[in-house]
Structure formats: structure tokens, C-alpha cells
Amino acid sequence: MTKREQYGLEFYKLSSDGITGYNCRCKDGILDHNNSLQFLSYLDRAGTELLLQEINTFLDTDEPYRSIYESMVLEHNDLDIEYPDFRIDKLPYTFPLADIKDLLQEWLDFLKA
């Protein structure tokens, strides 16, 4: 099972007048914590690669007490790496950082296809 399936997300392309847009949305209109994962729609290929690089750099450190890292990828969304979790827009819940890393890789693969 992919991470997008695990979190009930679907990726899709929209094309109009030669312009292609990429979107992420929750399947079946279910409203839950996973809706915040739709921030992927705002990430282009370069932004996705940068966020993956930030996560990998954060995970590669040997420091036992890591401070919260605030991603600079998106201006209108707060994306915080709070090892071992990932927080979106200061919401009271988090997602496992490993899941976000896998989900971002799936999104990047989708954007490249």
C-alpha cells in the first residue's frame, strides 16, 4: 500500500489550454486530519525536492536533542520538522516524519511522470 493510499489521498492532473496543474485531495470527501496533507498541491517539483532535502538533512544529524526546524519551502503554510514528527500549520496533531518523507517521494514521482 502506498502512503497516499494509507492516508486516503489521490493525486491527479488537470489540463486546460495547454497548462497542466497537479493536485492532491482526500478521496471521497472525507474530512479528517489527513486533509492537511493536501498542502502537497502547493509544491512544485523544486519545492518538493527542497523539502525532501530538508527532511533528509534533519534525519541525518546525530544530535540527540534536535530543535524544531521550520521549513522555508512554502510561504502560506507552516511546515515544521519536530523529530520524529512533522507538523502542518501549527495544528495539534502531527504525522510521522518517515511517512511524510515517503509521501513526498510519491508526490515527486507523480510530478515527474
Secondary structure, 3 states (H helix, E strand, C coil): CCHHHHCCEEEEEEEECCEEEEEEEEHHHCCCHHHHHHHHHHCCHHHHHHHHHHHHHHHCCCCCCCCCEECCCCCCCCEEEECCEEEECCCCCCEEHHHHHHHHHHHHHHHHC
